[in-house]
């Protein structure tokens, strides 16, 4: 094979590679813009509103799936697609991509879920908290083809739910020196005896603080007593020493 023929083959291969990468470019160029505040930490029942603008949708995409951990509140729909006259109250929704490939705008409204469950047993109130506090999603957006195969990675924004009661109790546990009570009270709290665990924790913390104060005052008594004895000994020593010198004279 001549050098000229090899050069032609190399040129053709290079051209094919360029076409290949150019053709796959739009699939990775999908853009999702977000309008609205998405804090990393939120409280239960906090209301969230945001706008998603999806553009540069690849030709291979046949569906866009939406998913959220926010729950519906009031009369507002979770998803409201601008210009499509389409709404949905389901947390998950699949939108066919038809003539709206250029740009899709969706208003997402929801409320942060409640992570506690309250049960009344006669006069006893049990409050159980969901152990899952993080990993909740404001939204998950994924493009797929007609067979459901994903096109690229999904776009996801997550949040953590902060429960003030849990944070306050954790703070109390750092003040409990007794390891047995620390484990015992945490177990009570986790089983739903939230009020009782807090009351006992307050009592234990107060008791331990008093013991530390008593130990501190006890030690200071010894220190002050020792200083007083030294002072008395010094004074007596000076006096006896002075009297001995007078007798010698």
C-alpha positions in Angstrom: 0.0 0.0 0.0 1.4 3.4 -1.0 2.0 6.3 1.3 -0.7 8.3 -0.5 -3.3 5.6 0.0 -2.4 5.4 3.8 -2.7 9.1 4.1 -6.2 9.0 2.6 -7.2 6.2 5.0 -6.0 8.1 8.0 -7.8 11.2 6.8 -11.1 9.3 6.3 -10.8 7.7 9.8 -10.2 11.1 11.4 -13.2 12.5 9.6 -15.4 9.6 10.9 -14.2 10.2 14.5 -15.1 13.9 14.2 -18.6 13.0 12.9 -19.0 10.5 15.7 -18.2 12.9 18.5 -20.0 15.7 16.9 -23.1 13.5 16.6 -22.9 12.5 20.3 -22.4 16.1 21.5 -26.0 17.2 21.9 -26.8 14.3 24.1 -24.4 15.6 26.8 -25.3 19.3 26.2 -28.7 19.1 27.9 -29.0 22.1 30.3 -31.2 22.3 33.4 -31.5 25.8 34.9 -33.0 26.3 38.4 -34.7 29.3 39.7 -35.4 29.4 43.5 -33.6 28.9 46.8 -32.6 25.3 47.5 -31.0 25.2 50.9 -29.0 22.2 52.0 -30.9 22.0 55.3 -34.7 22.5 55.7 -37.3 22.0 58.4 -40.4 19.8 58.3 -43.4 21.3 56.4 -41.2 24.0 54.9 -42.7 25.2 51.6 -40.5 25.0 48.5 -41.1 26.6 45.1 -38.8 26.4 42.1 -38.7 26.7 38.3 -36.8 24.2 36.1 -35.9 25.1 32.6 -34.8 22.2 30.4 -33.2 23.0 27.1 -30.9 21.5 24.4 -32.8 18.2 24.6 -31.1 15.6 22.4 -33.0 14.0 19.5 -32.7 10.6 21.0 -34.7 11.6 24.1 -38.3 10.4 24.0 -39.3 11.0 27.6 -38.3 13.1 30.6 -39.0 11.7 34.0 -39.5 13.9 37.0 -39.4 12.8 40.6 -39.4 14.6 44.0 -39.6 13.9 47.7 -41.6 17.1 48.3 -45.3 16.5 49.0 -48.3 18.3 47.8 -49.8 21.1 50.0 -53.0 23.1 49.6 -54.5 23.3 46.2 -51.3 23.8 44.2 -50.1 21.1 41.9 -46.7 19.6 42.4 -45.8 20.0 38.7 -47.1 22.7 36.4 -45.7 22.7 32.9 -45.7 26.2 31.4 -47.2 26.4 27.9 -48.4 22.8 27.9 -51.5 23.2 30.0 -50.4 20.2 32.0 -50.3 19.6 35.7 -49.6 16.7 38.0 -50.1 16.0 41.7 -48.0 12.9 41.7 -44.5 12.9 43.1 -43.3 11.1 39.9 -44.3 12.1 36.4 -43.1 11.1 32.9 -43.4 13.7 30.2 -43.3 12.6 26.5 -41.0 14.7 24.4 -42.8 15.7 21.2 -42.8 19.2 19.7 -41.6 20.8 22.9 -38.0 19.7 22.4 -36.5 23.2 22.3 -37.4 24.2 25.9 -39.5 22.8 28.7 -40.4 24.9 31.7 -41.9 23.4 34.8 -43.0 25.0 38.1 -42.4 22.7 41.0 -44.2 23.4 44.3 -44.2 21.2 47.4 -43.7 20.9 51.1 -40.9 19.2 53.0 -42.2 15.9 54.4 -42.9 15.3 58.1 -40.5 12.8 59.6 -42.3 12.2 62.9 -45.2 9.9 63.8 -47.3 10.7 66.9 -49.3 7.9 68.6 -51.5 8.3 71.7 -51.6 5.4 74.0 -54.0 6.4 76.8 -52.1 9.1 78.6 -48.8 8.2 77.0 -47.6 10.0 73.9 -45.2 8.2 71.6 -43.2 10.2 69.0 -41.2 8.2 66.5 -38.8 9.9 64.2 -37.8 8.5 60.8 -34.1 7.6 61.0 -33.7 9.0 57.5 -32.8 12.7 57.7 -30.8 13.2 54.6 -30.8 12.1 50.9 -34.2 13.7 50.1 -34.5 15.2 46.7 -35.9 18.5 45.6 -36.0 17.0 42.1 -34.6 14.2 40.0 -34.7 14.7 36.2 -33.8 12.0 33.8 -33.9 11.7 30.0 -34.7 8.3 28.4 -35.4 6.9 25.0 -38.5 5.1 23.9 -37.4 1.8 25.6 -36.7 3.6 29.0 -32.9 3.5 28.6 -31.4 6.5 30.3 -29.5 9.1 28.2 -26.7 10.3 30.4 -26.8 10.8 34.2 -29.9 12.2 36.0 -29.8 15.7 37.4 -30.6 15.7 41.2 -30.6 18.3 44.0 -31.0 16.9 47.5 -31.7 18.3 51.0 -31.5 17.3 54.7 -34.3 17.6 57.1 -33.5 19.2 60.5 -35.7 18.4 63.4 -35.1 20.8 66.3 -36.2 18.2 68.9 -33.6 15.7 67.7 -30.8 18.3 67.7 -31.7 19.6 71.2 -31.7 16.1 72.6 -28.4 15.3 71.0 -27.0 18.4 72.7 -28.3 17.2 76.1 -26.6 13.8 75.6 -23.2 15.6 75.2 -23.7 16.9 78.7 -24.5 13.6 80.3 -21.2 12.1 81.7 -22.7 8.7 82.8 -22.3 6.4 79.8 -25.1 4.1 81.0 -27.6 6.9 81.2 -26.5 8.3 77.9 -27.2 5.0 76.1 -30.4 4.3 78.1 -31.9 7.7 77.5 -31.0 7.6 73.7 -32.8 4.3 73.5 -35.9 5.7 75.3 -35.9 8.7 72.8 -35.6 6.4 69.8 -38.5 4.2 71.0 -40.8 7.2 71.2 -40.6 8.2 74.9 -39.4 11.7 73.9 -40.9 13.6 76.8 -39.8 11.1 79.4 -36.3 10.9 78.0 -35.9 14.7 78.1 -37.2 14.9 81.7 -34.8 12.3 82.9 -32.0 13.8 80.9 -32.6 17.2 82.6 -32.6 15.6 86.0 -29.4 13.7 85.3 -27.6 16.8 83.9 -28.7 18.9 87.0 -27.5 16.1 89.4 -24.1 15.8 87.7 -23.7 19.6 87.7 -24.4 19.7 91.5 -21.9 16.9 92.1 -19.2 18.7 90.2 -19.9 21.9 92.2 -19.7 20.0 95.5 -16.5 18.3 94.5 -15.1 21.7 93.5 -16.1 23.4 96.7 -14.8 20.3 98.7 -11.4 20.6 97.0 -11.2 24.3 97.5 -11.9 23.8 101.2 -8.9 21.6 101.5 -6.8 24.0 99.6 -7.9 27.0 101.8 -7.5 24.9 104.9 -3.9 24.0 103.9 -3.1 27.6 103.2 -4.5 28.6 106.6 -2.4 26.0 108.3 0.7 27.2 106.5 0.0 30.7 107.5 -0.5 29.8 111.1 2.6 27.8 111.1 4.6 30.6 109.6 3.3 33.1 112.2 4.0 30.7 115.1 7.4 30.1 113.7 8.2 33.8 113.5 7.0 34.3 117.0 8.8 31.4 118.5 11.9 32.4 116.7 11.7 35.9 118.0 11.2 34.8 121.6 14.2 32.4 121.4 16.4 35.3 120.2 15.2 37.5 123.1 16.0 34.7 125.7 19.5 34.3 124.3 20.1 38.1 124.7 
